[in-house]
Amino acid sequence: MHTIYLVRHGQTEWNSTGFYQGYTNVPLNETGVLQAQAVAKELASVHFDSIIASDLDRARITAETILDKRSIPFRTDERLREINFGDWEGLTYDQIEAKWPQSIYTMYRSPDKVKISNGESFQEVQERSWEALVEEMKQVGDDKTILVVAHGGTNRTLICKMLNLPLHFAWNFSQGNTSISRVEFYGLTEDDHNTLSLLNYTKHLETYNVK
């Protein structure tokens, strides 16, 4: 069994202003830095056997803040990046809707059916991110605790995978900035009973007074 913690990165300027960011390397804003510090305090007492993060700055810096001075194996992996929004990158909801009517609506209602123009499908995101996580689980061995610091879309696809749920349900799992989720993962056979024991936990933002 592996215990998998999933943390979404802190806030960026594009998060706060409504621009879609996938592969675009938007840094944490001031609030995002404070959020990363808050989640680091929340997780300071949790033992991790390894930490893996998306190589995009917003996730990498959040992970490095959690790592701090602890001696934990840490690496970044581009396979944990957010979905590539392709032609949607840097646009707002209204701008996307104007150019591709109903496409963004479909993405939120049926993410398993959308292939973004010059971008990715959620299936592709799940396949690459799951490959990265499986490699990490094999590397650290059994009965270990792994922290994954990535993105809202990426984390949702991983949760669906570990719970044996179709990607159609990806948007049913909230993933706020620096939210913590946790899955007890035994495997993907019919006999395995994987458990989502924590979802979208953000109490630390209230505790440390981060808006």
Z-matrix of the N, CA and C atoms (Angstrom, degrees):
N
C 1 1.464
C 2 1.528 1 109.59
N 3 1.329 2 115.42 1 141.68
C 4 1.460 3 121.79 2 173.54
C 5 1.529 4 109.03 3 -119.40
N 6 1.300 5 116.10 4 142.31
C 7 1.459 6 120.86 5 170.67
C 8 1.519 7 107.31 6 -100.49
N 9 1.317 8 115.44 7 118.37
C 10 1.463 9 121.11 8 -176.08
C 11 1.527 10 109.63 9 -110.40
N 12 1.315 11 116.05 10 115.89
C 13 1.463 12 121.46 11 171.87
C 14 1.530 13 107.95 12 -94.61
N 15 1.321 14 116.04 13 136.61
C 16 1.459 15 121.40 14 176.41
C 17 1.527 16 108.85 15 -122.57
N 18 1.328 17 116.14 16 124.06
C 19 1.462 18 121.69 17 178.88
C 20 1.525 19 108.57 18 -121.62
N 21 1.308 20 115.43 19 132.58
C 22 1.469 21 119.20 20 172.93
C 23 1.528 22 108.47 21 -85.41
N 24 1.309 23 116.77 22 150.41
C 25 1.468 24 122.21 23 179.76
C 26 1.528 25 111.80 24 -63.10
N 27 1.329 26 115.25 25 165.68
C 28 1.458 27 121.24 26 175.55
C 29 1.524 28 111.77 27 -71.99
N 30 1.302 29 114.88 28 172.45
C 31 1.466 30 121.84 29 -175.21
C 32 1.527 31 112.65 30 -67.49
N 33 1.329 32 115.35 31 144.95
C 34 1.459 33 122.43 32 171.99
C 35 1.529 34 108.47 33 -116.87
N 36 1.317 35 115.49 34 170.79
C 37 1.463 36 119.27 35 178.17
C 38 1.522 37 110.86 36 -63.53
N 39 1.322 38 116.36 37 -34.58
C 40 1.465 39 119.48 38 179.56
C 41 1.526 40 111.28 39 -70.72
N 42 1.328 41 117.79 40 -32.58
C 43 1.464 42 119.87 41 173.22
C 44 1.521 43 110.49 42 -59.40
N 45 1.314 44 115.38 43 -45.80
C 46 1.468 45 119.88 44 -173.25
C 47 1.516 46 112.95 45 -75.67
N 48 1.340 47 117.29 46 -21.49
C 49 1.468 48 120.17 47 -177.77
C 50 1.526 49 113.09 48 -106.84
N 51 1.329 50 117.75 49 -1.25
C 52 1.458 51 120.47 50 172.28
C 53 1.510 52 116.15 51 87.68
N 54 1.332 53 118.09 52 15.78
C 55 1.463 54 120.17 53 176.97
C 56 1.531 55 109.72 54 -88.44
N 57 1.324 56 115.81 55 139.91
C 58 1.459 57 119.76 56 -178.99
C 59 1.523 58 110.33 57 -78.81
N 60 1.338 59 114.25 58 125.62
C 61 1.458 60 120.56 59 -179.94
C 62 1.523 61 108.16 60 -125.35
N 63 1.298 62 116.04 61 128.23
C 64 1.450 63 120.96 62 176.17
C 65 1.507 64 108.03 63 -122.76
N 66 1.338 65 115.48 64 -90.65
C 67 1.460 66 121.07 65 176.84
C 68 1.527 67 112.00 66 -76.88
N 69 1.330 68 117.76 67 -16.57
C 70 1.457 69 120.20 68 -179.36
C 71 1.529 70 109.69 69 -61.26
N 72 1.320 71 116.56 70 129.97
C 73 1.464 72 121.38 71 -172.02
C 74 1.525 73 110.87 72 -88.71
N 75 1.322 74 115.57 73 73.15
C 76 1.461 75 121.47 74 -179.07
C 77 1.533 76 108.68 75 -86.35
N 78 1.335 77 118.44 76 127.87
C 79 1.466 78 120.25 77 -176.66
C 80 1.523 79 112.44 78 -77.38
N 81 1.328 80 116.22 79 166.72
C 82 1.458 81 121.05 80 172.07
C 83 1.521 82 109.89 81 -62.74
N 84 1.325 83 116.49 82 142.31
C 85 1.462 84 118.88 83 170.88
C 86 1.532 85 108.47 84 -90.54
N 87 1.311 86 117.36 85 -174.21
C 88 1.467 87 120.66 86 -176.30
C 89 1.525 88 111.55 87 -59.44
N 90 1.329 89 115.72 88 -42.49
C 91 1.462 90 119.47 89 177.74
C 92 1.521 91 111.05 90 -63.91
N 93 1.326 92 116.39 91 -40.11
C 94 1.456 93 120.82 92 179.56
C 95 1.518 94 112.93 93 -61.44
N 96 1.327 95 116.29 94 -38.16
C 97 1.472 96 120.78 95 177.63
C 98 1.530 97 109.96 96 -64.06
N 99 1.340 98 116.42 97 -43.69
C 100 1.463 99 120.53 98 178.50
C 101 1.522 100 111.06 99 -65.43
N 102 1.332 101 116.58 100 -37.83
C 103 1.466 102 120.23 101 177.15
C 104 1.531 103 110.99 102 -63.34
N 105 1.325 104 116.02 103 -42.29
C 106 1.462 105 120.17 104 178.61
C 107 1.526 106 110.98 105 -62.20
N 108 1.319 107 116.58 106 -40.06
C 109 1.462 108 120.34 107 177.66
C 110 1.525 109 111.00 108 -65.35
N 111 1.324 110 116.35 109 -37.38
C 112 1.469 111 120.71 110 -179.86
C 113 1.523 112 111.39 111 -67.80
N 114 1.334 113 117.47 112 -44.36
C 115 1.469 114 119.30 113 -179.90
C 116 1.525 115 110.17 114 -69.45
N 117 1.317 116 117.45 115 -29.89
C 118 1.465 117 120.45 116 175.90
C 119 1.530 118 110.57 117 -63.24
N 120 1.317 119 116.82 118 -42.02
C 121 1.467 120 120.46 119 177.40
C 122 1.527 121 110.20 120 -65.11
N 123 1.316 122 116.64 121 -40.23
C 124 1.467 123 121.29 122 -179.54
C 125 1.521 124 111.46 123 -62.11
N 126 1.319 125 116.39 124 -37.20
C 127 1.469 126 120.98 125 -175.55
C 128 1.528 127 113.62 126 -98.04
N 129 1.320 128 117.03 127 5.38
C 130 1.467 129 120.38 128 -175.05
C 131 1.528 130 112.81 129 -60.27
N 132 1.328 131 116.82 130 -30.60
C 133 1.465 132 119.66 131 -177.17
C 134 1.531 133 112.90 132 -93.27
N 135 1.330 134 117.25 133 -1.13
C 136 1.469 135 121.03 134 179.92
C 137 1.523 136 109.65 135 -87.77
N 138 1.317 137 115.88 136 128.69
C 139 1.462 138 119.81 137 177.58
C 140 1.526 139 110.01 138 -80.96
N 141 1.318 140 116.66 139 125.48
C 142 1.467 141 121.78 140 174.26
C 143 1.526 142 108.79 141 -116.65
N 144 1.323 143 115.26 142 136.59
C 145 1.461 144 120.06 143 176.47
C 146 1.518 145 111.65 144 -85.83
N 147 1.332 146 116.03 145 -22.43
C 148 1.464 147 120.15 146 174.40
C 149 1.522 148 109.21 147 -162.47
N 150 1.325 149 114.83 148 158.86
C 151 1.465 150 121.99 149 176.99
C 152 1.518 151 107.89 150 -131.01
N 153 1.325 152 116.16 151 129.83
C 154 1.462 153 121.11 152 172.89
C 155 1.523 154 108.56 153 -125.42
N 156 1.320 155 115.86 154 144.86
C 157 1.459 156 120.16 155 -176.09
C 158 1.517 157 110.53 156 -142.88
N 159 1.308 158 115.04 157 154.49
C 160 1.458 159 121.10 158 167.92
C 161 1.523 160 108.29 159 -58.16
N 162 1.333 161 115.85 160 147.07
C 163 1.461 162 119.02 161 179.97
C 164 1.525 163 113.21 162 -80.29
N 165 1.329 164 118.45 163 -5.90
C 166 1.465 165 120.50 164 177.04
C 167 1.530 166 109.05 165 -70.01
N 168 1.331 167 116.27 166 140.49
C 169 1.459 168 121.56 167 -169.75
C 170 1.519 169 113.68 168 -53.35
N 171 1.336 170 117.91 169 -39.71
C 172 1.459 171 119.46 170 -175.67
C 173 1.529 172 112.02 171 -62.97
N 174 1.331 173 117.01 172 -34.25
C 175 1.465 174 120.80 173 177.45
C 176 1.519 175 111.10 174 -84.74
N 177 1.318 176 116.65 175 -42.00
C 178 1.474 177 120.31 176 -178.27
C 179 1.524 178 111.19 177 -60.59
N 180 1.324 179 117.08 178 -45.88
C 181 1.460 180 120.20 179 -178.15
C 182 1.531 181 110.83 180 -68.51
N 183 1.332 182 117.06 181 -37.28
C 184 1.467 183 119.65 182 174.52
C 185 1.524 184 110.20 183 -59.55
N 186 1.338 185 116.58 184 -44.16
C 187 1.472 186 121.16 185 179.16
C 188 1.520 187 111.55 186 -64.78
N 189 1.321 188 116.66 187 -43.06
C 190 1.464 189 120.22 188 -179.96
C 191 1.523 190 111.34 189 -64.78
N 192 1.326 191 117.00 190 -32.60
C 193 1.460 192 120.82 191 177.26
C 194 1.529 193 110.32 192 -67.40
N 195 1.328 194 116.35 193 -40.46
C 196 1.467 195 120.54 194 176.85
C 197 1.524 196 110.50 195 -66.87
N 198 1.313 197 116.87 196 -42.00
C 199 1.460 198 121.81 197 179.49
C 200 1.523 199 111.25 198 -60.81
N 201 1.325 200 116.49 199 -46.91
C 202 1.463 201 123.73 200 -179.80
C 203 1.526 202 109.61 201 51.39
N 204 1.307 203 117.85 202 -124.15
C 205 1.467 204 120.95 203 -176.05
C 206 1.528 205 112.20 204 -101.81
N 207 1.344 206 116.33 205 10.22
C 208 1.464 207 119.27 206 179.94
C 209 1.526 208 110.73 207 -72.59
N 210 1.299 209 115.22 208 146.09
C 211 1.465 210 121.28 209 179.00
C 212 1.529 211 109.00 210 -92.44
N 213 1.336 212 115.06 211 85.13
C 214 1.459 213 122.12 212 -178.49
C 215 1.526 214 107.93 213 -129.21
N 216 1.321 215 119.05 214 133.56
C 217 1.469 216 120.02 215 175.16
C 218 1.529 217 110.25 216 -54.69
N 219 1.329 218 116.05 217 127.65
C 220 1.466 219 121.33 218 -175.55
C 221 1.515 220 109.62 219 -137.89
N 222 1.318 221 115.66 220 136.14
C 223 1.466 222 119.96 221 175.35
C 224 1.519 223 109.44 222 -150.51
N 225 1.320 224 115.00 223 158.13
C 226 1.465 225 120.60 224 173.31
C 227 1.522 226 108.86 225 -105.78
N 228 1.315 227 114.89 226 154.73
C 229 1.466 228 120.55 227 -177.83
C 230 1.521 229 108.37 228 -146.36
N 231 1.316 230 116.80 229 122.06
C 232 1.473 231 120.47 230 -177.63
C 233 1.521 232 111.99 231 -65.34
N 234 1.324 233 117.81 232 -17.93
C 235 1.465 234 120.53 233 178.61
C 236 1.527 235 112.31 234 -69.55
N 237 1.328 236 116.73 235 -12.99
C 238 1.466 237 120.97 236 177.74
C 239 1.527 238 112.47 237 -94.35
N 240 1.318 239 116.66 238 9.81
C 241 1.469 240 119.74 239 178.12
C 242 1.533 241 111.38 240 -63.80
N 243 1.331 242 113.76 241 161.35
C 244 1.465 243 120.54 242 173.66
C 245 1.522 244 109.62 243 -64.03
N 246 1.320 245 116.73 244 163.64
C 247 1.456 246 121.20 245 175.43
C 248 1.524 247 109.87 246 -55.54
N 249 1.300 248 116.80 247 138.55
C 250 1.458 249 121.44 248 175.49
C 251 1.523 250 108.32 249 -76.10
N 252 1.324 251 115.94 250 109.79
C 253 1.463 252 120.21 251 -178.11
C 254 1.528 253 112.90 252 -79.75
N 255 1.308 254 118.43 253 0.60
C 256 1.465 255 120.92 254 173.82
C 257 1.515 256 112.73 255 52.62
N 258 1.328 257 116.08 256 -123.33
C 259 1.463 258 121.20 257 -177.91
C 260 1.522 259 113.11 258 -68.34
N 261 1.326 260 117.09 259 -11.00
C 262 1.461 261 120.60 260 179.37
C 263 1.527 262 112.42 261 -85.95
N 264 1.312 263 117.89 262 -13.14
C 265 1.472 264 121.16 263 -176.68
C 266 1.528 265 110.80 264 -57.21
N 267 1.319 266 115.31 265 130.70
C 268 1.450 267 120.83 266 176.19
C 269 1.514 268 114.87 267 79.31
N 270 1.338 269 117.43 268 6.71
C 271 1.459 270 121.10 269 178.18
C 272 1.522 271 110.14 270 -106.50
N 273 1.322 272 116.61 271 159.24
C 274 1.456 273 121.37 272 176.11
C 275 1.531 274 109.64 273 -90.51
N 276 1.314 275 115.91 274 170.64
C 277 1.470 276 121.63 275 177.34
C 278 1.529 277 110.35 276 -54.62
N 279 1.338 278 116.62 277 -48.89
C 280 1.475 279 120.52 278 -177.14
C 281 1.525 280 111.57 279 -64.10
N 282 1.332 281 117.08 280 -38.22
C 283 1.471 282 119.97 281 179.49
C 284 1.528 283 111.05 282 -66.48
N 285 1.321 284 116.33 283 -40.08
C 286 1.466 285 120.19 284 178.43
C 287 1.523 286 110.38 285 -66.31
N 288 1.322 287 115.88 286 -44.09
C 289 1.467 288 120.24 287 -179.44
C 290 1.530 289 110.92 288 -61.81
N 291 1.340 290 116.26 289 -36.75
C 292 1.471 291 119.96 290 -179.21
C 293 1.528 292 111.64 291 -67.55
N 294 1.331 293 117.83 292 -36.73
C 295 1.462 294 121.39 293 -177.20
C 296 1.525 295 113.20 294 -87.36
N 297 1.349 296 116.11 295 -32.42
C 298 1.474 297 120.80 296 -179.01
C 299 1.529 298 108.42 297 -131.66
N 300 1.329 299 116.91 298 76.88
C 301 1.473 300 120.61 299 -175.43
C 302 1.528 301 112.18 300 -53.43
N 303 1.325 302 114.87 301 133.47
C 304 1.464 303 124.77 302 176.53
C 305 1.529 304 114.37 303 73.51
N 306 1.343 305 118.60 304 -9.98
C 307 1.468 306 120.03 305 -177.03
C 308 1.525 307 111.74 306 -66.02
N 309 1.315 308 116.42 307 -45.10
C 310 1.461 309 118.63 308 -177.57
C 311 1.526 310 110.57 309 -72.72
N 312 1.325 311 116.29 310 -32.03
C 313 1.473 312 120.42 311 174.84
C 314 1.528 313 109.47 312 -61.99
N 315 1.327 314 115.45 313 -44.20
C 316 1.459 315 120.29 314 179.09
C 317 1.519 316 111.36 315 -63.82
N 318 1.336 317 117.27 316 -37.44
C 319 1.462 318 120.20 317 -179.71
C 320 1.519 319 111.20 318 -59.78
N 321 1.321 320 116.82 319 -40.74
C 322 1.459 321 119.89 320 -178.21
C 323 1.527 322 112.31 321 -79.06
N 324 1.323 323 117.93 322 -28.79
C 325 1.466 324 120.50 323 -179.47
C 326 1.522 325 112.12 324 -88.94
N 327 1.326 326 116.84 325 -33.46
C 328 1.467 327 120.98 326 -177.99
C 329 1.528 328 109.56 327 -141.68
N 330 1.326 329 117.35 328 70.44
C 331 1.471 330 120.06 329 -176.20
C 332 1.522 331 113.26 330 -60.60
N 333 1.311 332 116.87 331 -22.40
C 334 1.466 333 120.74 332 179.58
C 335 1.517 334 112.68 333 -73.58
N 336 1.338 335 117.21 334 -9.79
C 337 1.460 336 120.54 335 -175.66
C 338 1.523 337 113.39 336 -109.36
N 339 1.318 338 117.00 337 1.55
C 340 1.469 339 119.80 338 -173.21
C 341 1.528 340 111.72 339 -105.87
N 342 1.322 341 115.58 340 133.53
C 343 1.464 342 123.18 341 168.48
C 344 1.521 343 105.15 342 -120.73
N 345 1.312 344 117.28 343 110.79
C 346 1.454 345 121.59 344 -174.03
C 347 1.522 346 110.46 345 -70.14
N 348 1.328 347 116.06 346 141.01
C 349 1.461 348 121.91 347 -178.80
C 350 1.530 349 111.07 348 -54.75
N 351 1.339 350 116.13 349 117.62
C 352 1.469 351 123.12 350 -177.76
C 353 1.527 352 112.76 351 59.29
N 354 1.325 353 115.80 352 22.80
C 355 1.455 354 120.89 353 178.68
C 356 1.519 355 111.36 354 -127.69
N 357 1.329 356 116.10 355 -144.37
C 358 1.453 357 121.65 356 -174.70
C 359 1.522 358 111.90 357 -118.13
N 360 1.322 359 114.11 358 167.04
C 361 1.455 360 121.76 359 167.83
C 362 1.524 361 107.74 360 -99.83
N 363 1.322 362 116.80 361 161.80
C 364 1.454 363 120.04 362 176.97
C 365 1.521 364 110.96 363 -66.01
N 366 1.312 365 117.12 364 -28.97
C 367 1.463 366 120.60 365 176.51
C 368 1.529 367 110.70 366 -62.39
N 369 1.326 368 116.19 367 -42.38
C 370 1.462 369 120.33 368 179.36
C 371 1.532 370 110.92 369 -65.20
N 372 1.322 371 116.29 370 -39.64
C 373 1.465 372 119.93 371 177.63
C 374 1.523 373 110.05 372 -62.46
N 375 1.325 374 115.53 373 -45.59
C 376 1.465 375 119.52 374 -179.18
C 377 1.521 376 111.72 375 -62.65
N 378 1.321 377 116.86 376 -42.25
C 379 1.464 378 119.87 377 -177.73
C 380 1.529 379 111.60 378 -63.29
N 381 1.343 380 117.09 379 -44.87
C 382 1.471 381 118.76 380 -176.90
C 383 1.521 382 111.57 381 -72.80
N 384 1.337 383 117.47 382 -39.86
C 385 1.466 384 119.68 383 -178.41
C 386 1.527 385 111.27 384 -71.25
N 387 1.315 386 116.74 385 -37.01
C 388 1.460 387 120.48 386 178.06
C 389 1.533 388 110.61 387 -66.07
N 390 1.304 389 116.57 388 -38.87
C 391 1.464 390 120.88 389 176.62
C 392 1.528 391 110.51 390 -58.09
N 393 1.331 392 116.37 391 -42.84
C 394 1.467 393 120.86 392 179.48
C 395 1.527 394 111.08 393 -64.90
N 396 1.336 395 116.87 394 -42.40
C 397 1.456 396 120.13 395 -178.39
C 398 1.529 397 111.61 396 -69.54
N 399 1.319 398 117.39 397 -40.16
C 400 1.468 399 120.55 398 178.17
C 401 1.530 400 110.30 399 -60.75
N 402 1.328 401 116.49 400 -43.37
C 403 1.465 402 120.20 401 177.77
C 404 1.523 403 110.97 402 -58.92
N 405 1.337 404 116.41 403 -40.65
C 406 1.463 405 120.46 404 -179.45
C 407 1.532 406 110.71 405 -67.81
N 408 1.314 407 117.53 406 -41.12
C 409 1.461 408 120.47 407 179.09
C 410 1.523 409 110.91 408 -62.48
N 411 1.315 410 117.06 409 -40.63
C 412 1.456 411 120.78 410 178.19
C 413 1.533 412 110.96 411 -67.06
N 414 1.326 413 115.53 412 -37.17
C 415 1.462 414 120.66 413 -177.71
C 416 1.528 415 112.05 414 -66.71
N 417 1.342 416 117.12 415 -43.21
C 418 1.464 417 119.90 416 -175.23
C 419 1.525 418 112.61 417 -83.03
N 420 1.330 419 117.94 418 -21.40
C 421 1.457 420 120.85 419 -179.32
C 422 1.521 421 112.42 420 93.17
N 423 1.330 422 115.41 421 178.91
C 424 1.463 423 121.20 422 -175.09
C 425 1.527 424 112.69 423 -75.51
N 426 1.335 425 113.82 424 159.24
C 427 1.469 426 121.66 425 175.71
C 428 1.521 427 112.67 426 56.38
N 429 1.323 428 115.89 427 44.59
C 430 1.458 429 121.89 428 179.53
C 431 1.527 430 110.40 429 -118.50
N 432 1.320 431 114.99 430 162.99
C 433 1.462 432 121.29 431 179.08
C 434 1.519 433 109.16 432 -114.58
N 435 1.322 434 115.92 433 124.00
C 436 1.465 435 122.44 434 -175.40
C 437 1.525 436 109.68 435 -118.91
N 438 1.314 437 115.86 436 135.31
C 439 1.469 438 121.23 437 173.91
C 440 1.516 439 108.98 438 -103.97
N 441 1.338 440 115.58 439 126.34
C 442 1.467 441 122.85 440 175.52
C 443 1.525 442 107.69 441 -111.06
N 444 1.320 443 117.46 442 121.36
C 445 1.463 444 121.36 443 177.59
C 446 1.522 445 107.33 444 -112.92
N 447 1.310 446 115.68 445 111.47
C 448 1.464 447 118.81 446 -173.69
C 449 1.522 448 110.85 447 -144.72
N 450 1.309 449 117.05 448 -129.97
C 451 1.465 450 122.66 449 -168.58
C 452 1.530 451 110.46 450 -132.65
N 453 1.323 452 115.33 451 164.02
C 454 1.457 453 119.81 452 -177.42
C 455 1.514 454 113.82 453 -56.33
N 456 1.326 455 116.33 454 -50.90
C 457 1.463 456 120.06 455 -179.56
C 458 1.516 457 112.33 456 -66.02
N 459 1.311 458 116.43 457 -44.79
C 460 1.461 459 122.00 458 -179.56
C 461 1.527 460 111.23 459 -60.17
N 462 1.328 461 116.22 460 -48.68
C 463 1.457 462 119.82 461 -179.72
C 464 1.527 463 111.93 462 -61.94
N 465 1.316 464 116.47 463 -38.23
C 466 1.467 465 119.28 464 178.71
C 467 1.527 466 111.32 465 -61.74
N 468 1.327 467 116.65 466 -41.95
C 469 1.477 468 118.62 467 -179.15
C 470 1.520 469 110.58 468 -67.71
N 471 1.332 470 117.88 469 -34.38
C 472 1.464 471 120.62 470 178.16
C 473 1.521 472 111.29 471 -68.76
N 474 1.324 473 116.82 472 -40.06
C 475 1.469 474 120.12 473 177.14
C 476 1.523 475 110.11 474 -61.89
N 477 1.335 476 117.02 475 -44.93
C 478 1.464 477 120.15 476 177.82
C 479 1.525 478 111.03 477 -58.54
N 480 1.319 479 116.02 478 -43.10
C 481 1.465 480 120.31 479 -178.83
C 482 1.518 481 111.00 480 -62.18
N 483 1.332 482 117.08 481 -47.85
C 484 1.457 483 120.63 482 -176.17
C 485 1.522 484 112.59 483 -69.58
N 486 1.331 485 117.18 484 -25.22
C 487 1.463 486 120.50 485 179.16
C 488 1.524 487 112.28 486 -96.99
N 489 1.333 488 116.07 487 6.51
C 490 1.471 489 120.78 488 -179.22
C 491 1.527 490 112.33 489 56.73
N 492 1.322 491 115.75 490 40.39
C 493 1.464 492 121.50 491 179.06
C 494 1.520 493 110.42 492 -107.18
N 495 1.338 494 117.95 493 142.53
C 496 1.465 495 120.20 494 175.77
C 497 1.528 496 110.83 495 -61.46
N 498 1.316 497 116.56 496 150.38
C 499 1.461 498 121.40 497 179.20
C 500 1.523 499 112.77 498 -62.96
N 501 1.301 500 117.25 499 -14.38
C 502 1.465 501 121.54 500 175.22
C 503 1.535 502 110.77 501 -53.72
N 504 1.329 503 116.58 502 -28.64
C 505 1.463 504 120.96 503 -176.30
C 506 1.525 505 113.73 504 -94.49
N 507 1.322 506 117.97 505 8.53
C 508 1.461 507 120.70 506 -173.96
C 509 1.525 508 113.10 507 -55.91
N 510 1.331 509 117.30 508 -42.12
C 511 1.460 510 119.75 509 -176.23
C 512 1.520 511 112.54 510 -80.20
N 513 1.340 512 118.47 511 -0.85
C 514 1.459 513 121.07 512 175.20
C 515 1.529 514 111.97 513 -76.39
N 516 1.342 515 117.11 514 -9.94
C 517 1.455 516 121.33 515 -179.90
C 518 1.526 517 109.68 516 -106.49
N 519 1.326 518 116.69 517 110.61
C 520 1.465 519 119.96 518 177.63
C 521 1.523 520 109.81 519 -67.55
N 522 1.340 521 115.68 520 143.86
C 523 1.456 522 122.15 521 177.88
C 524 1.530 523 108.25 522 -142.36
N 525 1.334 524 115.96 523 85.96
C 526 1.456 525 120.04 524 179.25
C 527 1.522 526 111.40 525 -76.18
N 528 1.310 527 116.51 526 167.23
C 529 1.464 528 120.12 527 178.73
C 530 1.527 529 110.85 528 -60.13
N 531 1.302 530 116.33 529 128.44
C 532 1.476 531 128.07 530 -175.54
C 533 1.526 532 112.85 531 58.62
N 534 1.321 533 117.03 532 23.73
C 535 1.463 534 119.21 533 173.44
C 536 1.521 535 110.03 534 -67.96
N 537 1.333 536 115.37 535 150.28
C 538 1.458 537 122.57 536 178.93
C 539 1.522 538 108.87 537 -112.55
N 540 1.324 539 116.17 538 129.44
C 541 1.468 540 121.87 539 171.90
C 542 1.524 541 107.44 540 -126.38
N 543 1.338 542 116.21 541 156.26
C 544 1.469 543 119.54 542 -177.44
C 545 1.528 544 110.03 543 -144.57
N 546 1.323 545 115.30 544 134.00
C 547 1.457 546 121.88 545 178.05
C 548 1.518 547 109.49 546 -126.17
N 549 1.331 548 115.74 547 130.50
C 550 1.470 549 120.17 548 169.06
C 551 1.523 550 105.84 549 -88.53
N 552 1.323 551 116.01 550 111.02
C 553 1.465 552 121.46 551 -170.81
C 554 1.528 553 111.28 552 -110.38
N 555 1.328 554 115.78 553 121.28
C 556 1.460 555 122.20 554 -179.19
C 557 1.526 556 112.25 555 -104.94
N 558 1.312 557 117.74 556 -28.09
C 559 1.457 558 121.40 557 -178.43
C 560 1.515 559 109.87 558 152.67
N 561 1.336 560 116.09 559 -175.22
C 562 1.461 561 120.24 560 -175.18
C 563 1.524 562 113.70 561 -116.30
N 564 1.333 563 117.68 562 17.00
C 565 1.463 564 119.25 563 177.06
C 566 1.528 565 109.30 564 -83.45
N 567 1.324 566 116.66 565 168.71
C 568 1.464 567 121.39 566 -179.20
C 569 1.521 568 111.95 567 -64.16
N 570 1.339 569 116.86 568 -23.28
C 571 1.465 570 120.68 569 -178.18
C 572 1.524 571 113.12 570 -86.05
N 573 1.324 572 117.37 571 -11.67
C 574 1.464 573 120.39 572 -178.70
C 575 1.524 574 110.76 573 -80.56
N 576 1.313 575 114.84 574 139.61
C 577 1.465 576 119.93 575 -178.58
C 578 1.526 577 108.60 576 -120.60
N 579 1.330 578 116.18 577 82.89
C 580 1.455 579 121.65 578 -179.63
C 581 1.526 580 109.55 579 -76.82
N 582 1.327 581 115.55 580 143.88
C 583 1.461 582 119.69 581 -172.20
C 584 1.521 583 111.30 582 -127.03
N 585 1.325 584 116.12 583 127.83
C 586 1.459 585 121.45 584 171.47
C 587 1.523 586 106.89 585 -87.40
N 588 1.326 587 116.77 586 102.13
C 589 1.462 588 120.71 587 -173.30
C 590 1.523 589 113.26 588 -97.81
N 591 1.326 590 116.87 589 -9.50
C 592 1.465 591 121.20 590 177.74
C 593 1.518 592 107.75 591 -154.14
N 594 1.330 593 116.43 592 135.23
C 595 1.468 594 120.10 593 -178.76
C 596 1.522 595 110.35 594 -139.21
N 597 1.342 596 115.64 595 127.09
C 598 1.463 597 122.04 596 171.07
C 599 1.532 598 112.72 597 53.21
N 600 1.328 599 116.36 598 42.12
C 601 1.459 600 121.53 599 -179.68
C 602 1.534 601 109.25 600 -76.99
N 603 1.329 602 115.98 601 122.15
C 604 1.472 603 120.54 602 -178.67
C 605 1.531 604 112.01 603 -132.53
N 606 1.329 605 116.50 604 21.91
C 607 1.467 606 120.35 605 -178.17
C 608 1.525 607 111.73 606 -57.19
N 609 1.331 608 116.87 607 -30.46
C 610 1.463 609 120.46 608 -178.68
C 611 1.529 610 112.43 609 -60.55
N 612 1.323 611 116.97 610 -28.43
C 613 1.465 612 119.43 611 -179.92
C 614 1.528 613 110.54 612 -68.97
N 615 1.335 614 116.84 613 -32.06
C 616 1.471 615 120.89 614 174.63
C 617 1.527 616 109.90 615 -76.64
N 618 1.329 617 115.92 616 -43.40
C 619 1.469 618 120.07 617 -177.40
C 620 1.514 619 112.11 618 -57.33
N 621 1.353 620 115.46 619 -42.13
C 622 1.451 621 120.09 620 -176.66
C 623 1.533 622 112.08 621 -103.02
N 624 1.338 623 115.53 622 16.79
C 625 1.465 624 123.06 623 171.57
C 626 1.526 625 112.68 624 54.51
N 627 1.344 626 114.48 625 49.50
C 628 1.470 627 120.28 626 175.52
C 629 1.523 628 107.63 627 -105.49
N 630 1.305 629 117.78 628 122.16
C 631 1.471 630 121.68 629 -177.78
C 632 1.523 631 110.68 630 -75.17
